[in-house]
């Protein structure tokens, strides 16, 4: 998958957000969690969110490194 990042502002920002596109699908993260524009979005199985999250340092979203 080809991921295009439009904005990456980490958890220490006043308005943290990650905005990326995979094809025509928008993948977004903010303090409330991840969202994706795919038809059957389910965070547990969404490959788009996983593709974007793998490219980010865990400190951006405040998650622990696996």
Phi and psi restraints in degrees (range 20) as a CNS / XPLOR table:
assign (resid 1 and name C) (resid 2 and name N)
       (resid 2 and name CA) (resid 2 and name C) 1.0 -94.9 20.0 2
assign (resid 2 and name N) (resid 2 and name CA)
       (resid 2 and name C) (resid 3 and name N) 1.0 119.2 20.0 2
assign (resid 2 and name C) (resid 3 and name N)
       (resid 3 and name CA) (resid 3 and name C) 1.0 -105.3 20.0 2
assign (resid 3 and name N) (resid 3 and name CA)
       (resid 3 and name C) (resid 4 and name N) 1.0 130.1 20.0 2
assign (resid 3 and name C) (resid 4 and name N)
       (resid 4 and name CA) (resid 4 and name C) 1.0 -115.9 20.0 2
assign (resid 4 and name N) (resid 4 and name CA)
       (resid 4 and name C) (resid 5 and name N) 1.0 117.2 20.0 2
assign (resid 4 and name C) (resid 5 and name N)
       (resid 5 and name CA) (resid 5 and name C) 1.0 -89.0 20.0 2
assign (resid 5 and name N) (resid 5 and name CA)
       (resid 5 and name C) (resid 6 and name N) 1.0 131.4 20.0 2
assign (resid 5 and name C) (resid 6 and name N)
       (resid 6 and name CA) (resid 6 and name C) 1.0 -101.7 20.0 2
assign (resid 6 and name N) (resid 6 and name CA)
       (resid 6 and name C) (resid 7 and name N) 1.0 -34.7 20.0 2
assign (resid 6 and name C) (resid 7 and name N)
       (resid 7 and name CA) (resid 7 and name C) 1.0 -153.0 20.0 2
assign (resid 7 and name N) (resid 7 and name CA)
       (resid 7 and name C) (resid 8 and name N) 1.0 135.5 20.0 2
assign (resid 7 and name C) (resid 8 and name N)
       (resid 8 and name CA) (resid 8 and name C) 1.0 -136.8 20.0 2
assign (resid 8 and name N) (resid 8 and name CA)
       (resid 8 and name C) (resid 9 and name N) 1.0 108.9 20.0 2
assign (resid 8 and name C) (resid 9 and name N)
       (resid 9 and name CA) (resid 9 and name C) 1.0 -128.2 20.0 2
assign (resid 9 and name N) (resid 9 and name CA)
       (resid 9 and name C) (resid 10 and name N) 1.0 116.7 20.0 2
assign (resid 9 and name C) (resid 10 and name N)
       (resid 10 and name CA) (resid 10 and name C) 1.0 -71.1 20.0 2
assign (resid 10 and name N) (resid 10 and name CA)
       (resid 10 and name C) (resid 11 and name N) 1.0 176.9 20.0 2
assign (resid 10 and name C) (resid 11 and name N)
       (resid 11 and name CA) (resid 11 and name C) 1.0 -59.9 20.0 2
assign (resid 11 and name N) (resid 11 and name CA)
       (resid 11 and name C) (resid 12 and name N) 1.0 -23.2 20.0 2
assign (resid 11 and name C) (resid 12 and name N)
       (resid 12 and name CA) (resid 12 and name C) 1.0 -80.6 20.0 2
assign (resid 12 and name N) (resid 12 and name CA)
       (resid 12 and name C) (resid 13 and name N) 1.0 -8.2 20.0 2
assign (resid 12 and name C) (resid 13 and name N)
       (resid 13 and name CA) (resid 13 and name C) 1.0 -74.4 20.0 2
assign (resid 13 and name N) (resid 13 and name CA)
       (resid 13 and name C) (resid 14 and name N) 1.0 160.0 20.0 2
assign (resid 13 and name C) (resid 14 and name N)
       (resid 14 and name CA) (resid 14 and name C) 1.0 -64.7 20.0 2
assign (resid 14 and name N) (resid 14 and name CA)
       (resid 14 and name C) (resid 15 and name N) 1.0 -36.0 20.0 2
assign (resid 14 and name C) (resid 15 and name N)
       (resid 15 and name CA) (resid 15 and name C) 1.0 -129.5 20.0 2
assign (resid 15 and name N) (resid 15 and name CA)
       (resid 15 and name C) (resid 16 and name N) 1.0 78.0 20.0 2
assign (resid 15 and name C) (resid 16 and name N)
       (resid 16 and name CA) (resid 16 and name C) 1.0 -67.4 20.0 2
assign (resid 16 and name N) (resid 16 and name CA)
       (resid 16 and name C) (resid 17 and name N) 1.0 136.5 20.0 2
assign (resid 16 and name C) (resid 17 and name N)
       (resid 17 and name CA) (resid 17 and name C) 1.0 -160.8 20.0 2
assign (resid 17 and name N) (resid 17 and name CA)
       (resid 17 and name C) (resid 18 and name N) 1.0 146.5 20.0 2
assign (resid 17 and name C) (resid 18 and name N)
       (resid 18 and name CA) (resid 18 and name C) 1.0 -123.8 20.0 2
assign (resid 18 and name N) (resid 18 and name CA)
       (resid 18 and name C) (resid 19 and name N) 1.0 126.3 20.0 2
assign (resid 18 and name C) (resid 19 and name N)
       (resid 19 and name CA) (resid 19 and name C) 1.0 -128.6 20.0 2
assign (resid 19 and name N) (resid 19 and name CA)
       (resid 19 and name C) (resid 20 and name N) 1.0 121.0 20.0 2
assign (resid 19 and name C) (resid 20 and name N)
       (resid 20 and name CA) (resid 20 and name C) 1.0 -140.8 20.0 2
assign (resid 20 and name N) (resid 20 and name CA)
       (resid 20 and name C) (resid 21 and name N) 1.0 158.7 20.0 2
assign (resid 20 and name C) (resid 21 and name N)
       (resid 21 and name CA) (resid 21 and name C) 1.0 -125.2 20.0 2
assign (resid 21 and name N) (resid 21 and name CA)
       (resid 21 and name C) (resid 22 and name N) 1.0 138.7 20.0 2
assign (resid 21 and name C) (resid 22 and name N)
       (resid 22 and name CA) (resid 22 and name C) 1.0 -120.9 20.0 2
assign (resid 22 and name N) (resid 22 and name CA)
       (resid 22 and name C) (resid 23 and name N) 1.0 103.6 20.0 2
assign (resid 22 and name C) (resid 23 and name N)
       (resid 23 and name CA) (resid 23 and name C) 1.0 64.9 20.0 2
assign (resid 23 and name N) (resid 23 and name CA)
       (resid 23 and name C) (resid 24 and name N) 1.0 -123.6 20.0 2
assign (resid 23 and name C) (resid 24 and name N)
       (resid 24 and name CA) (resid 24 and name C) 1.0 -96.3 20.0 2
assign (resid 24 and name N) (resid 24 and name CA)
       (resid 24 and name C) (resid 25 and name N) 1.0 0.2 20.0 2
assign (resid 24 and name C) (resid 25 and name N)
       (resid 25 and name CA) (resid 25 and name C) 1.0 -91.6 20.0 2
assign (resid 25 and name N) (resid 25 and name CA)
       (resid 25 and name C) (resid 26 and name N) 1.0 131.9 20.0 2
assign (resid 25 and name C) (resid 26 and name N)
       (resid 26 and name CA) (resid 26 and name C) 1.0 -93.3 20.0 2
assign (resid 26 and name N) (resid 26 and name CA)
       (resid 26 and name C) (resid 27 and name N) 1.0 131.3 20.0 2
assign (resid 26 and name C) (resid 27 and name N)
       (resid 27 and name CA) (resid 27 and name C) 1.0 -117.9 20.0 2
assign (resid 27 and name N) (resid 27 and name CA)
       (resid 27 and name C) (resid 28 and name N) 1.0 129.0 20.0 2
assign (resid 27 and name C) (resid 28 and name N)
       (resid 28 and name CA) (resid 28 and name C) 1.0 -135.9 20.0 2
assign (resid 28 and name N) (resid 28 and name CA)
       (resid 28 and name C) (resid 29 and name N) 1.0 143.6 20.0 2
assign (resid 28 and name C) (resid 29 and name N)
       (resid 29 and name CA) (resid 29 and name C) 1.0 -127.9 20.0 2
assign (resid 29 and name N) (resid 29 and name CA)
       (resid 29 and name C) (resid 30 and name N) 1.0 138.5 20.0 2
assign (resid 29 and name C) (resid 30 and name N)
       (resid 30 and name CA) (resid 30 and name C) 1.0 -145.0 20.0 2
assign (resid 30 and name N) (resid 30 and name CA)
       (resid 30 and name C) (resid 31 and name N) 1.0 -171.1 20.0 2
assign (resid 30 and name C) (resid 31 and name N)
       (resid 31 and name CA) (resid 31 and name C) 1.0 -61.3 20.0 2
assign (resid 31 and name N) (resid 31 and name CA)
       (resid 31 and name C) (resid 32 and name N) 1.0 -22.0 20.0 2
assign (resid 31 and name C) (resid 32 and name N)
       (resid 32 and name CA) (resid 32 and name C) 1.0 -80.3 20.0 2
assign (resid 32 and name N) (resid 32 and name CA)
       (resid 32 and name C) (resid 33 and name N) 1.0 -17.7 20.0 2
assign (resid 32 and name C) (resid 33 and name N)
       (resid 33 and name CA) (resid 33 and name C) 1.0 129.5 20.0 2
assign (resid 33 and name N) (resid 33 and name CA)
       (resid 33 and name C) (resid 34 and name N) 1.0 -166.1 20.0 2
assign (resid 33 and name C) (resid 34 and name N)
       (resid 34 and name CA) (resid 34 and name C) 1.0 -92.0 20.0 2
assign (resid 34 and name N) (resid 34 and name CA)
       (resid 34 and name C) (resid 35 and name N) 1.0 147.0 20.0 2
assign (resid 34 and name C) (resid 35 and name N)
       (resid 35 and name CA) (resid 35 and name C) 1.0 -138.4 20.0 2
assign (resid 35 and name N) (resid 35 and name CA)
       (resid 35 and name C) (resid 36 and name N) 1.0 154.4 20.0 2
assign (resid 35 and name C) (resid 36 and name N)
       (resid 36 and name CA) (resid 36 and name C) 1.0 -144.4 20.0 2
assign (resid 36 and name N) (resid 36 and name CA)
       (resid 36 and name C) (resid 37 and name N) 1.0 148.3 20.0 2
assign (resid 36 and name C) (resid 37 and name N)
       (resid 37 and name CA) (resid 37 and name C) 1.0 -85.9 20.0 2
assign (resid 37 and name N) (resid 37 and name CA)
       (resid 37 and name C) (resid 38 and name N) 1.0 7.4 20.0 2
assign (resid 37 and name C) (resid 38 and name N)
       (resid 38 and name CA) (resid 38 and name C) 1.0 -68.2 20.0 2
assign (resid 38 and name N) (resid 38 and name CA)
       (resid 38 and name C) (resid 39 and name N) 1.0 157.2 20.0 2
assign (resid 38 and name C) (resid 39 and name N)
       (resid 39 and name CA) (resid 39 and name C) 1.0 -57.7 20.0 2
assign (resid 39 and name N) (resid 39 and name CA)
       (resid 39 and name C) (resid 40 and name N) 1.0 -46.2 20.0 2
assign (resid 39 and name C) (resid 40 and name N)
       (resid 40 and name CA) (resid 40 and name C) 1.0 -114.5 20.0 2
assign (resid 40 and name N) (resid 40 and name CA)
       (resid 40 and name C) (resid 41 and name N) 1.0 62.0 20.0 2
assign (resid 40 and name C) (resid 41 and name N)
       (resid 41 and name CA) (resid 41 and name C) 1.0 -65.6 20.0 2
assign (resid 41 and name N) (resid 41 and name CA)
       (resid 41 and name C) (resid 42 and name N) 1.0 122.1 20.0 2
assign (resid 41 and name C) (resid 42 and name N)
       (resid 42 and name CA) (resid 42 and name C) 1.0 -142.8 20.0 2
assign (resid 42 and name N) (resid 42 and name CA)
       (resid 42 and name C) (resid 43 and name N) 1.0 115.6 20.0 2
assign (resid 42 and name C) (resid 43 and name N)
       (resid 43 and name CA) (resid 43 and name C) 1.0 -52.9 20.0 2
assign (resid 43 and name N) (resid 43 and name CA)
       (resid 43 and name C) (resid 44 and name N) 1.0 -32.3 20.0 2
assign (resid 43 and name C) (resid 44 and name N)
       (resid 44 and name CA) (resid 44 and name C) 1.0 -70.9 20.0 2
assign (resid 44 and name N) (resid 44 and name CA)
       (resid 44 and name C) (resid 45 and name N) 1.0 -26.1 20.0 2
assign (resid 44 and name C) (resid 45 and name N)
       (resid 45 and name CA) (resid 45 and name C) 1.0 -123.5 20.0 2
assign (resid 45 and name N) (resid 45 and name CA)
       (resid 45 and name C) (resid 46 and name N) 1.0 2.3 20.0 2
assign (resid 45 and name C) (resid 46 and name N)
       (resid 46 and name CA) (resid 46 and name C) 1.0 -74.2 20.0 2
assign (resid 46 and name N) (resid 46 and name CA)
       (resid 46 and name C) (resid 47 and name N) 1.0 112.6 20.0 2
assign (resid 46 and name C) (resid 47 and name N)
       (resid 47 and name CA) (resid 47 and name C) 1.0 -70.6 20.0 2
assign (resid 47 and name N) (resid 47 and name CA)
       (resid 47 and name C) (resid 48 and name N) 1.0 -25.7 20.0 2
assign (resid 47 and name C) (resid 48 and name N)
       (resid 48 and name CA) (resid 48 and name C) 1.0 -67.3 20.0 2
assign (resid 48 and name N) (resid 48 and name CA)
       (resid 48 and name C) (resid 49 and name N) 1.0 -46.9 20.0 2
assign (resid 48 and name C) (resid 49 and name N)
       (resid 49 and name CA) (resid 49 and name C) 1.0 -62.2 20.0 2
assign (resid 49 and name N) (resid 49 and name CA)
       (resid 49 and name C) (resid 50 and name N) 1.0 -43.5 20.0 2
assign (resid 49 and name C) (resid 50 and name N)
       (resid 50 and name CA) (resid 50 and name C) 1.0 -60.5 20.0 2
assign (resid 50 and name N) (resid 50 and name CA)
       (resid 50 and name C) (resid 51 and name N) 1.0 -40.0 20.0 2
assign (resid 50 and name C) (resid 51 and name N)
       (resid 51 and name CA) (resid 51 and name C) 1.0 -63.8 20.0 2
assign (resid 51 and name N) (resid 51 and name CA)
       (resid 51 and name C) (resid 52 and name N) 1.0 -41.8 20.0 2
assign (resid 51 and name C) (resid 52 and name N)
       (resid 52 and name CA) (resid 52 and name C) 1.0 -71.2 20.0 2
assign (resid 52 and name N) (resid 52 and name CA)
       (resid 52 and name C) (resid 53 and name N) 1.0 -45.3 20.0 2
assign (resid 52 and name C) (resid 53 and name N)
       (resid 53 and name CA) (resid 53 and name C) 1.0 -61.8 20.0 2
assign (resid 53 and name N) (resid 53 and name CA)
       (resid 53 and name C) (resid 54 and name N) 1.0 -34.9 20.0 2
assign (resid 53 and name C) (resid 54 and name N)
       (resid 54 and name CA) (resid 54 and name C) 1.0 -64.5 20.0 2
assign (resid 54 and name N) (resid 54 and name CA)
       (resid 54 and name C) (resid 55 and name N) 1.0 -26.6 20.0 2
assign (resid 54 and name C) (resid 55 and name N)
       (resid 55 and name CA) (resid 55 and name C) 1.0 -86.8 20.0 2
assign (resid 55 and name N) (resid 55 and name CA)
       (resid 55 and name C) (resid 56 and name N) 1.0 -9.9 20.0 2
assign (resid 55 and name C) (resid 56 and name N)
       (resid 56 and name CA) (resid 56 and name C) 1.0 -96.8 20.0 2
assign (resid 56 and name N) (resid 56 and name CA)
       (resid 56 and name C) (resid 57 and name N) 1.0 145.8 20.0 2
assign (resid 56 and name C) (resid 57 and name N)
       (resid 57 and name CA) (resid 57 and name C) 1.0 -69.7 20.0 2
assign (resid 57 and name N) (resid 57 and name CA)
       (resid 57 and name C) (resid 58 and name N) 1.0 137.4 20.0 2
assign (resid 57 and name C) (resid 58 and name N)
       (resid 58 and name CA) (resid 58 and name C) 1.0 -58.3 20.0 2
assign (resid 58 and name N) (resid 58 and name CA)
       (resid 58 and name C) (resid 59 and name N) 1.0 -23.1 20.0 2
assign (resid 58 and name C) (resid 59 and name N)
       (resid 59 and name CA) (resid 59 and name C) 1.0 -69.7 20.0 2
assign (resid 59 and name N) (resid 59 and name CA)
       (resid 59 and name C) (resid 60 and name N) 1.0 -19.6 20.0 2
assign (resid 59 and name C) (resid 60 and name N)
       (resid 60 and name CA) (resid 60 and name C) 1.0 -65.1 20.0 2
assign (resid 60 and name N) (resid 60 and name CA)
       (resid 60 and name C) (resid 61 and name N) 1.0 -44.9 20.0 2
assign (resid 60 and name C) (resid 61 and name N)
       (resid 61 and name CA) (resid 61 and name C) 1.0 -96.8 20.0 2
assign (resid 61 and name N) (resid 61 and name CA)
       (resid 61 and name C) (resid 62 and name N) 1.0 -5.4 20.0 2
assign (resid 61 and name C) (resid 62 and name N)
       (resid 62 and name CA) (resid 62 and name C) 1.0 79.2 20.0 2
assign (resid 62 and name N) (resid 62 and name CA)
       (resid 62 and name C) (resid 63 and name N) 1.0 14.0 20.0 2
assign (resid 62 and name C) (resid 63 and name N)
       (resid 63 and name CA) (resid 63 and name C) 1.0 -88.8 20.0 2
assign (resid 63 and name N) (resid 63 and name CA)
       (resid 63 and name C) (resid 64 and name N) 1.0 155.1 20.0 2
assign (resid 63 and name C) (resid 64 and name N)
       (resid 64 and name CA) (resid 64 and name C) 1.0 -73.9 20.0 2
assign (resid 64 and name N) (resid 64 and name CA)
       (resid 64 and name C) (resid 65 and name N) 1.0 146.3 20.0 2
assign (resid 64 and name C) (resid 65 and name N)
       (resid 65 and name CA) (resid 65 and name C) 1.0 -72.2 20.0 2
assign (resid 65 and name N) (resid 65 and name CA)
       (resid 65 and name C) (resid 66 and name N) 1.0 139.2 20.0 2
